[in-house]
Amino acid sequence: MPQDSYSQPSNNLGLQPKAGAVNTPTMETVPSMNYAVGRKGNQLPRLETSSTYTSDSLAPDIIDLAAALGMPMLPWQQHVCRNALKVKENGRWQHRTNVVLVARQSGKTHLLRMRILAGLLLWDEKLIIATAQSREVALETFRSVVDIAQNTPWIAKEIKRVSVTNGKEELELKNGARYKIVAPSAGGPRGLTADLAIIDELREHASFDSWAAMTYTLQTTAGQIWTTSNAGDATSVVLNRLREQALTSMSAPGTDDTLYYAEWSADPTTRLDDREGWYQANPSLGYLIDEDTIESRYKADPPAVFRTEALCQWVDILDAPWTAEAWNACMDTDLKFVLGLTTMLAIDVTPDRRHAALVAVQLLEGEEKISAHVLETWDAEDTIDDLAIAGAVAGAARKTSARIVAFDRYTSAGIASRLVSAGIPVGDCSGINFATACDELLGSINSKRLQHAGQEILTKHVLSSARKWVSDGGWRIVRRQSAGPIAAAVALAMATHYAIQPLPKAELYIG
């Protein structure tokens, strides 16, 4: 089909392009690509906030545009577009914020450049701004978009000007639509009003300054923000907050329609050499890359690098106190919590008072092994209810005849004082005691003395924990650098501390 043959783009809303939008050519067939053969990566994300397609989506526009350019979208990219580009009855975007997490070299850049071109050519988005923590990353996408525009005759006719001046990179079309790069700082987008904001490699943003500056440019336009990344670490504060928001939304579907979150990642319990995890995190496997490519990275990369880049799993940048392999080696799915066994309890509350966990450790096989169990967790939008938690812990202590309830006096002193009033023995496991407890937990995991049933919340908190070394050579797990809440891991360490040593007497917390 001649490239200068034009027809109106269609969309399943039955709408015509906005005034000033550029007409795009149609493609009768999708161009073939030299895809790898064999099994394909998972085309549906492992974690997703919304997966129900509606008729009110502009996805066909962008999918047709990519095909018309000879660069058709992969199935996983089309899946993202069908969800992220839903439109409400009033014509505004259903999802204002769109976050896509996927392993490296999966096609994130192509997804973003098609979204940018669709906004410029089809949807009359007057200003599109883009940034990345590394300016070179944002420029790479910019150069790619400009290259496509300048080398596609029917788009080139619509270009008004292109600026490549350092710090002033901008593409402007005759219809008035502009696409420009802004600095990854609070002042970069200041004073601008955008219809679309793009942030690449969100994992690198260690503060909310740039994020807030970008999102506020969309206040009056009700525009969209799109961001892509692979897994983050403890410093990825923006990405971690959005992921936490997404996980909350997944637990209560329909409570937050403003965010669309899709994550292609290997299950946290997956071994590095488990190829099922490779297919979970790499939707372009079998299309753009093959198993041999990932295998070579598995053999060459340090474990933490491979987890982040190839499996899209969270890894703390400081140090992980234990490996997923060691933790998984302690798993026994037939393990049960048994009343009558010697039991230690521990309660932990996160400093923001939004999460808490009650963990039990029991003595097994003549007290040679121990088992770990999460008995209950609490989550709150604002703050948890100490009184309710104290009552639940007291009830569990009585039911299990717990020898002690361990706690951290810096976060759970109020709960502990209520337990003391109820006659429940408690033990302060903060400070140096907690550092000792962490090392005891590590030893119990590495020696396989500790066993667990593979509870999802316990595994998540344990594998999210970060280690911080202290000046005397000791260490402890720390909350601030960890990849999300770790209340269950902290409680596990405290309960383990009391479980692996004789108790000459219970340490009663008095004041």
Secondary structure, 3 states (H helix, E strand, C coil): CCCCCCECCCCCCCCCCCCCCCCECCCCCCCCCCCCCCCCCCCCCCEECCCCCCCCECHHHHHHHHHHCCCCCCHHHHHHHHHHCEECCCCCECCCEEEEECCCCCCHHHHHHHHHHHHHHCCCCCEEEEEECCHHHHHHHHHHHHHHHHCCHHHHCCEEEEECCCCCCEEEECCCCEEEECCCCCCCCCCCCCCEEEEECHHHCCCCHHHHHHHHCCCCCCCEEEEEECCCCCCCHHHHHHHHHHHHHHHCCCCCCCEEEEECCCCCCCCCCCHHHHHHHCCCECCCECHHHHHHHHHHCCHHHHHHHCCCCCCCCCCCCCCHHHHHHCECCCCCCCCCCCEEEEEEECCCCCEEEEEEEEEECCCCEEEEEEEEEEECCCCCCHHHHHHHHHHHHHHHCCCEEEECHHHHHHHHHHHHHCCCCEEECCCHHHHHHHHHHHHHHHCCCEEECCCHHHHHHHHCCEEEECCCCCEEEECCCCCCCCHHHHHHHHHHHHHCCCCCCCCCCCC
